[in-house]
Amino acid sequence: MQSDLMEVVRQALLTGMVVIAPALVVGFAVATCVGLVQAATGVHEPLIGLVPRLVAMAVVLLFTLPWMVERLVDLMRSTVALP
């Protein structure tokens, strides 16, 4: 029984990391690019760094949402199927 619970928790953590990874990777890439541009130009406005990152992450979430929901539903179905 305890090993089943540990397996469910492990699957939930791995699925959560896989599901959120695309948005985090894009957010990191955009933040890095914006940071380089800000360092090169000398403009250090926090809003200039925040808005592109939020927009990029929102677009990624919008496009990957069906895939994310499918992965999470698969996880829930596999946990309900456990005896």
N, C-alpha and C positions, 0 to 999 in steps of 0.2 A: 504494500500500500504506500509506504513512504517512497519507494523507488519510483512509483507511478507519479506521485506528486512532484518529485524532483525532475522527472522527465518532462512533465507539463510546464514547469517553471523554466526549464532550460529551453524548451521549444518556444515559449512565450518571449523570453529575452532575445533569442536569436531572430525570431520573426520581427520583433519590434525594431531591432537594429537594422535588419535588412529593409524594412518598410520605410524607415525614416532616412536611410542613407542617401538616396538621390537628392533630397532637399538639402541635407547638410553639406554634401559635396559641392553642389551648385552654390550654396551660400558661401562656403569657404572660398571657392574659386572667384566669385564676384567680389568678395571682400578683399581678397589678395590683389586683384586687378585694380580695384578702386584705391586701395592703399598705396599701390605703386604709383598710380596717376597723381594722387594727392601728394606723395612725397616728391615727385618730380616737379610738380607745379607750385608746391609750397602752400596750397590751399588746404587748410586743416579744419574744414567745417564738418561737424559730426553728422549733420543731416545728409550731406552729400554721400557719406559712406553708408548710411542706414537705408535710404530709400531704394537704391538699386538692388541691394541685397534682399530687402523685403519683396520687391516686385519679382525678382528672379525666383525666389523661393515660392512665391504664390503661384507663378506660372508653372513651375515644376510640380507643385502639389496638384494643380488643376489637371495637368496632363497625366499624372501618375495615380490619381485618386482611384480609378477603377481597378488598377492592378493592386493597389494597397488594400482596398476593401476585399478583393478576391483572396489575397494572402491571409488576411485576418479571419475571413469566413472559413477558409480551409483549416486554420488553426483551431477555431471554435468547434468545427465539425469533428476534428480529430480528438479534441478533449472530451466532447460529449460521447464519443464512441468508446471511450475507455470504460472497462467494467467497474 
